[in-house]
Amino acid sequence: MLNKKLVLEDLNQKDYRETWDYQEALFKEILDVKIKNRREGTNLETPNYFLLVEHPHVYTLGKSGDLSNLLVSEEKLAEIGATFYKINRGGDITYHGPGQVVGYPILDLENFFTDIHKYLRLLEEMVILTLEEYGLKAERSKGETGVWLDVGTPFARKICAMGVRASRWVTMHGFALNVNADLGYFDHMIPCGIKGKAVTSLHVELGKAEVSMEEVKEKLLKHFATLFEAEMIEKTTV
């Protein structure tokens, strides 16, 4: 029996390291069930999770990333109030910070489909459909994971970065959509290792001082549920 239910948890503002450790714990929980099923011939249901979070300023480097794409020293990082981590997702360097909706779907893809390429494309589609609701024509850029505006022009700019890890069809890490992001922090790195491409944020594109983060989250979750034919269940804390 496939489990297409996702436990949704909005962590609000939370430290990157703490959130990474929490992701790892949920990831291991799903893997342990899968391993038990294989070893013991059981048919236990594997859970799925979706974490939403807003991180303090942090730069993360994927396992195949190039450290030279971080353009500042440890001293400068401290000066701008940012931290840095080498992590176990794919992709190069990424920035997370206030004003960014970060999503971590921790799924057993065997509950949905076993295709990592399709998984990434559907995450991109979720963002594209969300931005369409704000009147923006967002697109994919060939060979560059994530979501962009004005692809194929000198004004191409990235609005959403993505990077995932998968093992035995279990996923972690995810996407970061710039909603009210301070774009100055992107000047301290070569985003995703791609030179000569700009970065933008939804509030800049709409010419607003601020866009409702809660509204954006609702739209993202609505499109995710449709694309993955999933049911979202909010985690209740006792």
N, C-alpha and C positions, 0 to 999 in steps of 0.2 A: 504494500500500500504506500503510495507516494504521499509525502507530507508537504503540502504547499502553503502551510501556515508559517508566518514569520513573527517572532517576538520582537516588537519594536521598542527600542529604548532611546530616549533623548537624554544624553548625558549633560546637555547644556555646555557650560565652559569647563573643560577638564584638561589637565596636563597631558602632554603627548605620551610620555613614558608610561604613565598610569593606564592610559587608554590602550596602548599597545599591549601591555601585560594582560589587560582584560580581554582584548581580542584573542590573544594567544590561549587564554584559559577556555574561552568558548570554542575556539578552533579545535583544541585538544579534546574537549568534551564530545564534539561531533565525531572526530576521528576515532576516539575510543569506542563509541557505539558501533561504528562501521567495522572496526577490527574484531570486536566481540561477535558481531553477526557472522563474519567470515570464519572465525576460528571455531565457534560453537554451533554454527548452523542456525542461529536464532534469526528472528525477523523483526528486531526492535526498530521502532521509528526513529529516524534521525531528526534532531531539531534544526531550525534555521533562525538566524538572528539578523537584525538590522540596527546598527548603532548610528545615531546622529550626534555630532559633537562640534564644538567650536574650540579650537586650541589657542593657547597663548602663542606668541611668535616663535616659530620653530622651522628649521630647515632639515629635510630628511633626504638621504642619499640611498637609492636602490642598489641592490647587490652588484649590478653590472655598471653602475654609475661611475663617473670620473670626478674625483674630489676637486680637480682644478676648476670645475664649474661653480664651486663656491668661491666667491670673489673677495671674501673678507676674512680677517684673522680672528682668532679666539677672543682677543681683546676687543675688537670691533663688535663681535657678537654680543659680548657682555654690555658694551656701551649702548647698543640698540635694543637690549632686553630680549635677545633671542637665544635659543639653544640649538644644538645640532646633534643628529643621530644618524648612524649608518644602520639601515634596516634591511629586512628580508623580502621586500617586494621587488617586482620588476621595475624597470624604468630608471631614470637618472635622478637629478636633484629636483626637489619640489619644496615650495614654501607653504606653510599653514599659518593662519593667524586670525585675529578677531575680524568679524565681518565676512567670514567664509563658512559656507555650509559644507561640512565634511561628512561623508557617509561611508560606513563600513558594513557592507552586506557579508555576513558570515554564513554561507549557505552550503548545504550538501547539494551540489548540482545534479546528482543522481535523482533528486526529487523533481527536477525540472527538465534538464537536457544535459548531455555530456559533450559540451562544445565550448571551450574557453573563448574562441574567436567570437562565437555568437553571444556569449556572456558580455564581453567587452562592448560589442556593437549595440546590445540592448541597453547597457548603462549609458552609452552615448546618446541613444535614441530618447531615453528618459529625460536627459538634460535638454536635448534639441526641442522636444515637445513642450517642456516647461518654458523655455525661452521664447518659443513661438507664442505662448500666451501673453507675453509682454511685448509682442510685435517685433521680435528680433528673428532674423533668418540665420540660425546657427547651422554649422555643417561639420562634417568630418574632413580632415586633411589627410590625403593619401600618405600612408607610411608614418603618420604621427598620431598616436593614440590621444584621445581627448576631444574637446569640442571647441570650435573656432568660429570667428566671424570674418567675413570678407576673404574667404579662402581664394587663393589664386591671384590676389591683388597685392600691390605694395603695402596695403593697409591691413593685411592679415594679422589677427590678434587672437590669442588664446584666452578663453574665459573659464574653462574647466579642465583640470588635469586629472589623469587617472593612472593608477598603478596597482596591480593585484598580485597576490601570491595564491597558488593553488596546489594542493597535494591530495591525491586520492579523490579528486573532484570536490574537495572542500576549499572554499575561498576565504580570503581575508584581505585587509586593506580595501581600497576602493576609489572614491572620487572626491575632488575638492572644487566646489563651484564658488567663484568670486561673486559675492553679492554686494557687500559694502566694504570690500577689502582696501587696505592702504597699499596702493600700488608701488609706493616707494621702496617697500621691502623686496620687491622683485629685482630692483637694481643691484642687489648684493649677490646675484647669482646669474647663471645662464640657464633660464627656465627649461627644465627637461633636457638640458644639453643642446638645445636648438638655438644656434646663433642667429641674430638679425630678425627675430620675430618678437612682436610686442605682446603685452599681456593687458587684459582689461577686466573690468568689473561691471556687474549689472547696473549699479547706481550711476556709474559714469555714462554707460550707453543710454540710459534713460534720462540723463540730465537731472537726477534727483540727489538730494543730500543723503537720503537713506531709503532703502527698500525694506519692506517687512520680511524679516528672516523667517518668521512663522508661516507666512503666506507661501514663500518659496518652498519651504519644507513640505507643506501640504500638497503643493502641485507635484513635486518630485515623487512623493510617496504614492500619489494617485496614479501617476504614469507608470511607476515601477510595478504596482499591483496589477495594472492592466497588461503590461508587456510580459510579465512573468506568470500571469494568471495565478497570482498569490493572494493570500488573505493575511492582512496585517492585524496583529493582536498586540495592543499596548501593554507593556510590562507594568504590573501594579506592584508598588512597594508597600510592604506592611509596616 
